[in-house]
């Protein structure tokens, strides 16, 4: 069970890093991104910190707002 939990944490941390990366490339704040997709700024912060597991719908709208594809957003590697 611990292995599954560690894997989930790694995946969410990697996803959060990708969201932050694309957000920074676009040059927008967490607040601006949150407004654009209709969520609270704290939700974006929690995703970027790897604390939340966004739905597929949320990932889709995030990718669109960040001008990237869903595939690119979720294409993560685990070290």
C-alpha distance (Angstrom), angle and dihedral (degrees) to the residues before:
residue distance angle dihedral
X1 . . .
X2 3.81 . .
X3 3.79 90.9 .
X4 3.80 91.5 55.1
X5 3.80 90.7 49.9
X6 3.82 92.3 49.5
X7 3.79 91.0 48.7
X8 3.80 91.3 51.1
X9 3.80 90.8 50.6
X10 3.82 91.5 49.9
X11 3.79 91.9 49.0
X12 3.80 93.4 48.5
X13 3.83 92.2 45.9
X14 3.81 90.6 50.6
X15 3.79 92.1 47.2
X16 3.79 90.6 48.8
X17 3.78 90.9 51.3
X18 3.81 90.1 52.3
X19 3.81 92.3 50.5
X20 3.81 90.3 49.9
X21 3.80 91.7 45.9
X22 3.81 93.9 53.2
X23 3.80 91.6 41.7
X24 3.81 90.8 53.7
X25 3.81 91.8 46.6
X26 3.79 88.6 53.9
X27 3.81 89.0 47.2
X28 3.79 98.0 -130.2
X29 3.77 132.2 132.7
X30 3.78 126.2 -117.3
X31 3.78 86.9 -109.7
X32 3.81 93.4 54.2
X33 3.79 92.0 47.4
X34 3.79 91.6 47.3
X35 3.80 91.5 50.7
X36 3.80 91.1 48.5
X37 3.81 93.4 55.3
X38 3.80 98.0 33.8
X39 3.80 102.6 -110.4
X40 3.79 135.2 112.8
X41 3.81 119.9 -88.4
X42 3.79 90.1 -121.3
X43 3.81 89.2 60.4
X44 3.81 91.0 57.2
X45 3.80 89.2 47.8
X46 3.80 91.2 50.8
X47 3.82 91.3 50.0
X48 3.80 90.9 49.9
X49 3.81 90.5 49.7
X50 3.80 91.5 50.4
X51 3.79 92.9 -114.6
X52 3.81 98.8 117.3
X53 3.77 132.1 53.5
X54 3.81 105.9 -145.6
X55 3.79 121.6 -148.7
X56 3.79 121.1 -110.2
X57 3.81 88.2 -105.8
X58 3.80 91.1 54.2
X59 3.80 90.9 47.9
X60 3.80 89.9 50.8
X61 3.80 94.3 52.1
X62 3.81 90.7 42.9
X63 3.80 90.8 54.0
X64 3.80 91.2 49.2
X65 3.80 92.7 47.6
X66 3.80 90.5 49.0
X67 3.82 92.3 49.3
X68 3.78 94.0 -118.4
X69 3.77 136.0 106.1
X70 3.77 124.9 -96.0
X71 3.80 87.2 -121.0
X72 3.80 91.9 55.7
X73 3.80 92.4 46.3
X74 3.79 95.0 53.0
X75 3.81 96.9 36.7
X76 3.79 96.2 109.5
X77 3.75 133.1 158.9
X78 3.77 124.9 -147.2
X79 3.77 118.4 -143.0
